[in-house]
Amino acid sequence: MKNRILGIDPGTQVVGYGVIECEGTSMRLLAADVLRAPKGAPLAERLAHISAALEAVVAKWQPQCAAVEDVFVKADPRAALAIGHGRGALLAVLGRHGLLVADYPPATIKRSVAGNGRAPKQQVARMVGTILGLGALPTPLDATDALATAITHSLKSRTQIIVKK
């Protein structure tokens, strides 16, 4: 049975998304790109823009579920709060479409795709390309981060099914 997973790398200016189709242990790329909010626009306008753009992605690709990267709080709590606003707007879209949503911390995504929870973005991107058998990597890195999130969900979901059996 084929399963479409939408992966999302949240933000308030740029949102990465990737759609993969999984069947058994195979995965293939369907789409990967970024949603861009108008530069310099107020936060509410940016959130409205990325929400509307995500609505179009969900309508076009009809995923069965979604995986979203968790907010990572490093040194700047204000940045984490802003990303949290963006994440909330995106989650509302996914909820309106009735999608089951899984959340993964950045370190879990990096570990599941690259084998190292502190892997740099370029290494994660290369591993995404290897896993999906891509000749050229999608750009920018926000798109490959989103694909890494979708791949993580596919791998984690498969593990949970095996454990439940």
N, C-alpha and C positions, 0 to 999 in steps of 0.2 A: 504494500500500500504506500502510495506517495504522500509525503507530508511537506508542505511549504512552510518555511520558517522565515519570519522577518526579524532581522537583527538591527538594533538601533544603538548608535553612539550619540547620546543626547548633548544638546548645547542650546544656547539662545541666539547664536549668530550663525553657526554651521552645525547641521545635524547629519551624521552619516547614516546611511541605511544600506542594507544588503538583503537580498532574498535568495535563499537556497532551496532546492528541492531534494529531499532525502527519500531514498528507497532502500531498505535494508541497511547495508553499511556504506552504500555509495551516496555521494553528495555532488550536486552540480549547481553552478552559478546560474541564476536567472536574471538578476539585476543588482547593480551596486552604483551608488552615486551619493551626492550630498544635496541637502535642502539648504538654501541660503536665504537668510532674512535680509531685508534692506539695511545696508550699512548706515549707522547713525540714527536709526529709527528708535523711538521709545520702546521700552521692554514689552509693553502690552501689544504694540503693533508687530514686533518681531515674533512674539508668541502666536499671535493670530495667523501670521504668514506661514510659520513652520507647521502649525496645526492643519491649516488648509492644504498645504503641500503634502503632508503625511496622509490626509484623507484620500487624496488622489492616488498615492502609492498603494494604499490598502485596497482601494477600489479596483485598481488595475491588476494587481498581483494576487489578490484573494488568498492571503496566508491563513493557515489553520491556527497558528500561534505566533507569539512574538517573544523576543528576548531583548532586554534592555540593560545596558551597563549601569551599575549603581553609581551614585555620586561618590567621588573620592575627595575627602577633606585632607588637604596637605597643609600648607602654611597659610592659606588665604580663605578664611571662612566665608567672606563675602562672595568670592568666586564660586565656592561650593553652593551657596544659597542661590545664586543666579542660575547655575546649572540645574539645581533642584526645581526652580520655577519652570525651566524648559522641559525637564523630565515630566513634571506634573501635567503640562499642556499635552505632551505626547501620550502619556498614559490615559488621559481623558479620551483622546481619539481612539486608542486601542480598545478602551472600555466600551465606547459607543458602538464599536463593531463586534462586540462580544468575544474578543480574542482572549485566550488564556495568556497571561504574561508572566514570564520568569525573569528574575533579577539576578545578575551576577556581578560580584566585585571585580574591578579591573585585574587584580592579581590572579583570580581564579580563571579569568578569560585567557590571560597570558600564559598561565601554567598549562591549561588544557590544550592550547594551540601550539605554543612554542616550547613547553616543557620547563619554563622558568617564569615564576611570578613577577620577576622584575625585568623581563625581556624588553628591549627597546622597540619602539613602534616599527622600525624597518624590519627587524627580525620577525615580528608578528606578521607583518605584511608578506614577507617571503614565505612563511609557513602557510599562510592562507592560500597563496598561489600554488604551493606544492599540494596541499590537501585537496584543493578544487581542480588541480590539473590545468592551471591557467598558464598561457604563454606570456602574457603581459598582465601586470598587476593593475587593478582598478586604482584610480587616483581621485582625490587626495587620500591621505592616510585615514581620514575619518571614515571613508567607505570601507577600507580593509578592516578597520577596528569594528565596524558594524558586522561585517562578514564573520570576523572572529567570534563575535558574540553569538551569532546564529549557529556557527559550528559548535561552540561550547554547549549550546542548548541541545543540539542534536546528539552530541556525545553523552551529555549528562542524562538526557531522557532515555537513551538506549541503555545506559547503566542501570537506571532505576527500574526499567522494565525487566532486565535480567535479574536483578536482586529480588523483585516481587515474585518472579516465577519460582 
